[in-house]
């Protein structure tokens, strides 16, 4: 996940990564569950 930074944990097995306005929820296996854009 080059260029993405780990922002937070969501529950026990999901991690939230961010890059710019994008957010990505990723499980323990590295599968992307949700990707969404933050609005200002």
C-alpha positions in Angstrom: 0.0 0.0 0.0 2.7 2.4 -1.1 1.8 6.1 -0.4 -1.0 5.1 2.1 -0.7 5.9 5.8 -2.3 3.9 8.6 -4.8 6.2 10.3 -6.8 4.1 12.7 -8.1 0.7 13.6 -11.8 -0.3 13.1 -12.7 -3.1 15.4 -10.3 -5.9 15.9 -9.4 -7.0 12.3 -9.8 -3.9 10.1 -7.4 -1.1 9.6 -8.1 2.3 8.0 -5.6 3.7 5.6 -5.6 7.2 4.1 -4.1 9.0 1.1 -5.2 12.6 0.5 -9.1 12.5 0.5 -9.3 8.7 0.0 -9.9 6.3 2.9 -9.5 2.5 2.6 -10.7 -0.1 5.0 -8.5 -3.2 4.9 -8.9 -6.6 6.7 -6.2 -8.8 8.1 -5.7 -10.6 4.8 -5.0 -7.3 3.0 -8.4 -7.4 1.2 -9.9 -4.0 0.6 -13.4 -3.9 2.1 -14.4 -0.3 1.4 -12.8 2.6 -0.4 -14.4 6.1 0.0 -13.6 9.7 -0.5 -13.8 12.3 2.3 -15.5 15.5 1.4 -14.2 18.7 3.1 
